[in-house]
Amino acid sequence: MPSTPLLSAETNGPPTSPAITPRQVITRAIASEGRGAKLAAASVGFTGHQVAEALVPVVIGAVIDRAVATSDAAALGKWILVLGILFTGLLLSWRFAARISDSVTEHGAHRLRMDIARRGLDPHGIRRGVCRARSTRLQHPTRVRWPDSRTR
């Protein structure tokens, strides 16, 4: 993996990072590194949960109409099994969608924090439209000056 150069060849100083728009920041935080597909999968899972939740009263009505009203024990067992499968789908779709959604949220927030920190630590500052002329090199003192002991 190539490392980032400490000095930029064009400016003879620290490398500059390109200015990005707020829209690009949000887009990168949400959709980069495969998070867009994961977010779509989480949305499908949450939709499946809502559909299964809407089907619960329908299945309970079918249990009453086809098993309880007719006093059919075999039909009651079959419809209770259907209701159990429905609740299992309801639970699992929510669980996996919430897990994926949380992962997208946390990785996106981390990416956003890293972008903000990278921009804030940029030697050119965070102002947009500033002329990016030659930057100064870091000055390393050749001799360290210690405060005089008499001034304490």
N, C-alpha and C positions, 0 to 999 in steps of 0.2 A: 504494500500500500504506500503510495507516494505521500510524503509529508508536505505540509504547507510550508512554503519558504518563509524564512524570517524577514527577508527583505525583498521588496518588489523591484524588479529590474527597471520598470518605467519611472518610478518615483524615487528610487534609491532610498526608500524608507519602508515602513511597514506596509504590507499589502492592504489594499482597500477592499471592502465588501460592497457589492452593488446594492444600491438603495432599492428596497422592495416596497410595494404599496400595501396598505392595510388589507386590501382584498386578497393579495397574494399570501399574506401571513395567515389569514383564516383558512384559505384554500389549502395551503400546505399543512396546517395543523389538522384539518379534518380529513383530507383525501389523499395525502401522500403516503408512500410506503405501504400501499395496499389497504389503507384504512377505509377508503371509499367502498370497496367490495365488502369489507367486514361490516360496515355500517348498513349496507343494503341487506346483508344476511340477517342482521339484528332486526331490521325493520320487517323482514318477512316473518321472523320468529314472533315479534310482537303482534303482527297482524294475525298469525295463526292462533295466538293466545286469545285475541279478541273474538275471532270466529268461533273458537271452541267455547268461550264463555257465553256467547250468544246462543249456542246450540244446547246448552244445559237445560233450559226450560223446555225446549222442544223435545229432547230425549225424555225428560221426566214426564211430560204429557203423553208421549208414546208408551212409556212404562205403565201409566195409569190406564190408558185406553186399551192396550193390547194384552196386558198381563193381569193387572189388579181387577179391572172390570169383568174380565172373563174368568177369573180365578184359575188361570193356567199357570201352574208352577214351573213348567219347562220354559214358557215364554218369559216368566218373571226372572228366571236365572239368566236367560239369554240377554234380556234388557239391562239387568244389573251389570252383566259383563260389558255390554256396550257402554253403559254409563261409566264404569271403571276405566275403560280404554279412553273415553273422552276426557276424564279427569287426568289421566296419565299424560295425554297429549297436551292438555292445558298446562299442567305443571312443567313438563319438560320444555315446551316451547318458550315459556316465560324464563325458565332458568337459564337456558343456553342463550337466549336473546339478551338477557340482562348481563350475562358474563361477557359476551362479545361487545355489547354497548359500553360496559365499564372499561374494557380493555382499550377500545377506540378512544374513549374520553381521556383516560390516563396517559396513553401514549401521545395523543394530540396535545394535551396540556404540557407534557414534558417537552415536546417539540417547540411549542410556543414559548415556554420559558427559556429554552436554549437559544432560540432566535432573538428574543429580547435581550438576553444577556450578551450574546455575540454582538448585537448592534450597539448596546450600551457600552461595551468594552472596546469598540472600534476606536482607534486613535483619532479618527476624524470627527468623532462625536455623533450625535443623533439628529442634527439639524439637516433638513433637506435643502438642496440648492446651494450649498456652500461650495465655493470654489475649491477644488481639490488639487491645489498646486503642490509643489514639492513639500513633502512632510519632513520634519526634522528627525534626525536619528536620536535615539535615546542617548543621553549624555552620561557616560560613566565617569565618575570622578576618579582622577588618578591618585588623589590624596584625600583621605577622610579628615575633615576638620572636627575636632571634638570641642565642646564648649569649654571655656576656660574655667578652671575650678574655682576661681575667685568670684565668678558671677553667680554662684549658687547661693 
